[in-house]
Amino acid sequence: MNKDIFKANWKELKGHVRKTWGKITDDEIEEAKGNMEVIIAKLHEKYGMEKEEARNRLNDIYKSIKH
């Protein structure tokens, strides 16, 4: 999933991000405003996740929503 697709689907995705990664606050999610790189940075900061792993996990969430 590219950044444009992520941003376009942000309303659907943000609820799943909240459920999946509870350490990311609602304020942080709102501040990201659909910016995939901001969410990836938060996943790294709060969960120690590498960028590629975070990107893959976000892709998995996106695929689950679209199917």
Phi and psi in radians as a Rosetta constraint file:
Dihedral C 1 N 2 CA 2 C 2 CIRCULARHARMONIC -1.611 0.35
Dihedral N 2 CA 2 C 2 N 3 CIRCULARHARMONIC 3.038 0.35
Dihedral C 2 N 3 CA 3 C 3 CIRCULARHARMONIC -1.074 0.35
Dihedral N 3 CA 3 C 3 N 4 CIRCULARHARMONIC -0.636 0.35
Dihedral C 3 N 4 CA 4 C 4 CIRCULARHARMONIC -1.166 0.35
Dihedral N 4 CA 4 C 4 N 5 CIRCULARHARMONIC -0.730 0.35
Dihedral C 4 N 5 CA 5 C 5 CIRCULARHARMONIC -1.126 0.35
Dihedral N 5 CA 5 C 5 N 6 CIRCULARHARMONIC -0.736 0.35
Dihedral C 5 N 6 CA 6 C 6 CIRCULARHARMONIC -1.021 0.35
Dihedral N 6 CA 6 C 6 N 7 CIRCULARHARMONIC -0.864 0.35
Dihedral C 6 N 7 CA 7 C 7 CIRCULARHARMONIC -1.117 0.35
Dihedral N 7 CA 7 C 7 N 8 CIRCULARHARMONIC -0.712 0.35
Dihedral C 7 N 8 CA 8 C 8 CIRCULARHARMONIC -1.126 0.35
Dihedral N 8 CA 8 C 8 N 9 CIRCULARHARMONIC -0.501 0.35
Dihedral C 8 N 9 CA 9 C 9 CIRCULARHARMONIC -1.846 0.35
Dihedral N 9 CA 9 C 9 N 10 CIRCULARHARMONIC 0.279 0.35
Dihedral C 9 N 10 CA 10 C 10 CIRCULARHARMONIC -1.029 0.35
Dihedral N 10 CA 10 C 10 N 11 CIRCULARHARMONIC -0.695 0.35
Dihedral C 10 N 11 CA 11 C 11 CIRCULARHARMONIC -1.028 0.35
Dihedral N 11 CA 11 C 11 N 12 CIRCULARHARMONIC -0.709 0.35
Dihedral C 11 N 12 CA 12 C 12 CIRCULARHARMONIC -1.280 0.35
Dihedral N 12 CA 12 C 12 N 13 CIRCULARHARMONIC -0.722 0.35
Dihedral C 12 N 13 CA 13 C 13 CIRCULARHARMONIC -1.249 0.35
Dihedral N 13 CA 13 C 13 N 14 CIRCULARHARMONIC -0.617 0.35
Dihedral C 13 N 14 CA 14 C 14 CIRCULARHARMONIC -1.104 0.35
Dihedral N 14 CA 14 C 14 N 15 CIRCULARHARMONIC -0.582 0.35
Dihedral C 14 N 15 CA 15 C 15 CIRCULARHARMONIC -1.137 0.35
Dihedral N 15 CA 15 C 15 N 16 CIRCULARHARMONIC -0.664 0.35
Dihedral C 15 N 16 CA 16 C 16 CIRCULARHARMONIC -1.252 0.35
Dihedral N 16 CA 16 C 16 N 17 CIRCULARHARMONIC -0.607 0.35
Dihedral C 16 N 17 CA 17 C 17 CIRCULARHARMONIC -1.111 0.35
Dihedral N 17 CA 17 C 17 N 18 CIRCULARHARMONIC -0.771 0.35
Dihedral C 17 N 18 CA 18 C 18 CIRCULARHARMONIC -1.023 0.35
Dihedral N 18 CA 18 C 18 N 19 CIRCULARHARMONIC -0.806 0.35
Dihedral C 18 N 19 CA 19 C 19 CIRCULARHARMONIC -1.174 0.35
Dihedral N 19 CA 19 C 19 N 20 CIRCULARHARMONIC -0.695 0.35
Dihedral C 19 N 20 CA 20 C 20 CIRCULARHARMONIC -1.329 0.35
Dihedral N 20 CA 20 C 20 N 21 CIRCULARHARMONIC -0.716 0.35
Dihedral C 20 N 21 CA 21 C 21 CIRCULARHARMONIC -2.177 0.35
Dihedral N 21 CA 21 C 21 N 22 CIRCULARHARMONIC 1.480 0.35
Dihedral C 21 N 22 CA 22 C 22 CIRCULARHARMONIC -1.167 0.35
Dihedral N 22 CA 22 C 22 N 23 CIRCULARHARMONIC -0.280 0.35
Dihedral C 22 N 23 CA 23 C 23 CIRCULARHARMONIC -1.304 0.35
Dihedral N 23 CA 23 C 23 N 24 CIRCULARHARMONIC -0.309 0.35
Dihedral C 23 N 24 CA 24 C 24 CIRCULARHARMONIC -1.461 0.35
Dihedral N 24 CA 24 C 24 N 25 CIRCULARHARMONIC 2.126 0.35
Dihedral C 24 N 25 CA 25 C 25 CIRCULARHARMONIC -1.320 0.35
Dihedral N 25 CA 25 C 25 N 26 CIRCULARHARMONIC 2.807 0.35
Dihedral C 25 N 26 CA 26 C 26 CIRCULARHARMONIC -1.036 0.35
Dihedral N 26 CA 26 C 26 N 27 CIRCULARHARMONIC -0.689 0.35
Dihedral C 26 N 27 CA 27 C 27 CIRCULARHARMONIC -1.087 0.35
Dihedral N 27 CA 27 C 27 N 28 CIRCULARHARMONIC -0.731 0.35
Dihedral C 27 N 28 CA 28 C 28 CIRCULARHARMONIC -1.130 0.35
Dihedral N 28 CA 28 C 28 N 29 CIRCULARHARMONIC -0.680 0.35
Dihedral C 28 N 29 CA 29 C 29 CIRCULARHARMONIC -1.140 0.35
Dihedral N 29 CA 29 C 29 N 30 CIRCULARHARMONIC -0.756 0.35
Dihedral C 29 N 30 CA 30 C 30 CIRCULARHARMONIC -1.158 0.35
Dihedral N 30 CA 30 C 30 N 31 CIRCULARHARMONIC -0.678 0.35
Dihedral C 30 N 31 CA 31 C 31 CIRCULARHARMONIC -1.116 0.35
Dihedral N 31 CA 31 C 31 N 32 CIRCULARHARMONIC -0.530 0.35
Dihedral C 31 N 32 CA 32 C 32 CIRCULARHARMONIC -1.145 0.35
Dihedral N 32 CA 32 C 32 N 33 CIRCULARHARMONIC -0.567 0.35
Dihedral C 32 N 33 CA 33 C 33 CIRCULARHARMONIC 0.844 0.35
Dihedral N 33 CA 33 C 33 N 34 CIRCULARHARMONIC 0.711 0.35
Dihedral C 33 N 34 CA 34 C 34 CIRCULARHARMONIC 1.452 0.35
Dihedral N 34 CA 34 C 34 N 35 CIRCULARHARMONIC 0.138 0.35
Dihedral C 34 N 35 CA 35 C 35 CIRCULARHARMONIC -1.440 0.35
Dihedral N 35 CA 35 C 35 N 36 CIRCULARHARMONIC 1.894 0.35
Dihedral C 35 N 36 CA 36 C 36 CIRCULARHARMONIC -1.004 0.35
Dihedral N 36 CA 36 C 36 N 37 CIRCULARHARMONIC -0.683 0.35
Dihedral C 36 N 37 CA 37 C 37 CIRCULARHARMONIC -1.142 0.35
Dihedral N 37 CA 37 C 37 N 38 CIRCULARHARMONIC -0.590 0.35
Dihedral C 37 N 38 CA 38 C 38 CIRCULARHARMONIC -1.165 0.35
Dihedral N 38 CA 38 C 38 N 39 CIRCULARHARMONIC -0.768 0.35
Dihedral C 38 N 39 CA 39 C 39 CIRCULARHARMONIC -1.134 0.35
Dihedral N 39 CA 39 C 39 N 40 CIRCULARHARMONIC -0.729 0.35
Dihedral C 39 N 40 CA 40 C 40 CIRCULARHARMONIC -1.059 0.35
Dihedral N 40 CA 40 C 40 N 41 CIRCULARHARMONIC -0.737 0.35
Dihedral C 40 N 41 CA 41 C 41 CIRCULARHARMONIC -1.096 0.35
Dihedral N 41 CA 41 C 41 N 42 CIRCULARHARMONIC -0.688 0.35
Dihedral C 41 N 42 CA 42 C 42 CIRCULARHARMONIC -1.163 0.35
Dihedral N 42 CA 42 C 42 N 43 CIRCULARHARMONIC -0.678 0.35
Dihedral C 42 N 43 CA 43 C 43 CIRCULARHARMONIC -1.128 0.35
Dihedral N 43 CA 43 C 43 N 44 CIRCULARHARMONIC -0.643 0.35
Dihedral C 43 N 44 CA 44 C 44 CIRCULARHARMONIC -1.166 0.35
Dihedral N 44 CA 44 C 44 N 45 CIRCULARHARMONIC -0.819 0.35
Dihedral C 44 N 45 CA 45 C 45 CIRCULARHARMONIC -1.105 0.35
Dihedral N 45 CA 45 C 45 N 46 CIRCULARHARMONIC -0.802 0.35
Dihedral C 45 N 46 CA 46 C 46 CIRCULARHARMONIC -1.613 0.35
Dihedral N 46 CA 46 C 46 N 47 CIRCULARHARMONIC -0.411 0.35
Dihedral C 46 N 47 CA 47 C 47 CIRCULARHARMONIC -2.152 0.35
Dihedral N 47 CA 47 C 47 N 48 CIRCULARHARMONIC -0.053 0.35
Dihedral C 47 N 48 CA 48 C 48 CIRCULARHARMONIC 1.228 0.35
Dihedral N 48 CA 48 C 48 N 49 CIRCULARHARMONIC 0.337 0.35
Dihedral C 48 N 49 CA 49 C 49 CIRCULARHARMONIC -1.358 0.35
Dihedral N 49 CA 49 C 49 N 50 CIRCULARHARMONIC 2.351 0.35
Dihedral C 49 N 50 CA 50 C 50 CIRCULARHARMONIC -1.232 0.35
Dihedral N 50 CA 50 C 50 N 51 CIRCULARHARMONIC 2.713 0.35
Dihedral C 50 N 51 CA 51 C 51 CIRCULARHARMONIC -0.984 0.35
Dihedral N 51 CA 51 C 51 N 52 CIRCULARHARMONIC -0.787 0.35
Dihedral C 51 N 52 CA 52 C 52 CIRCULARHARMONIC -1.136 0.35
Dihedral N 52 CA 52 C 52 N 53 CIRCULARHARMONIC -0.705 0.35
Dihedral C 52 N 53 CA 53 C 53 CIRCULARHARMONIC -1.114 0.35
Dihedral N 53 CA 53 C 53 N 54 CIRCULARHARMONIC -0.767 0.35
Dihedral C 53 N 54 CA 54 C 54 CIRCULARHARMONIC -1.080 0.35
Dihedral N 54 CA 54 C 54 N 55 CIRCULARHARMONIC -0.784 0.35
Dihedral C 54 N 55 CA 55 C 55 CIRCULARHARMONIC -1.052 0.35
Dihedral N 55 CA 55 C 55 N 56 CIRCULARHARMONIC -0.752 0.35
Dihedral C 55 N 56 CA 56 C 56 CIRCULARHARMONIC -1.122 0.35
Dihedral N 56 CA 56 C 56 N 57 CIRCULARHARMONIC -0.723 0.35
Dihedral C 56 N 57 CA 57 C 57 CIRCULARHARMONIC -1.137 0.35
Dihedral N 57 CA 57 C 57 N 58 CIRCULARHARMONIC -0.708 0.35
Dihedral C 57 N 58 CA 58 C 58 CIRCULARHARMONIC -1.123 0.35
Dihedral N 58 CA 58 C 58 N 59 CIRCULARHARMONIC -0.683 0.35
Dihedral C 58 N 59 CA 59 C 59 CIRCULARHARMONIC -1.076 0.35
Dihedral N 59 CA 59 C 59 N 60 CIRCULARHARMONIC -0.723 0.35
Dihedral C 59 N 60 CA 60 C 60 CIRCULARHARMONIC -1.073 0.35
Dihedral N 60 CA 60 C 60 N 61 CIRCULARHARMONIC -0.735 0.35
Dihedral C 60 N 61 CA 61 C 61 CIRCULARHARMONIC -1.100 0.35
Dihedral N 61 CA 61 C 61 N 62 CIRCULARHARMONIC -0.788 0.35
Dihedral C 61 N 62 CA 62 C 62 CIRCULARHARMONIC -1.027 0.35
Dihedral N 62 CA 62 C 62 N 63 CIRCULARHARMONIC -0.795 0.35
Dihedral C 62 N 63 CA 63 C 63 CIRCULARHARMONIC -1.088 0.35
Dihedral N 63 CA 63 C 63 N 64 CIRCULARHARMONIC -0.691 0.35
Dihedral C 63 N 64 CA 64 C 64 CIRCULARHARMONIC -1.163 0.35
Dihedral N 64 CA 64 C 64 N 65 CIRCULARHARMONIC -0.570 0.35
Dihedral C 64 N 65 CA 65 C 65 CIRCULARHARMONIC -1.237 0.35
Dihedral N 65 CA 65 C 65 N 66 CIRCULARHARMONIC -0.708 0.35
Dihedral C 65 N 66 CA 66 C 66 CIRCULARHARMONIC -1.394 0.35
Dihedral N 66 CA 66 C 66 N 67 CIRCULARHARMONIC -0.175 0.35
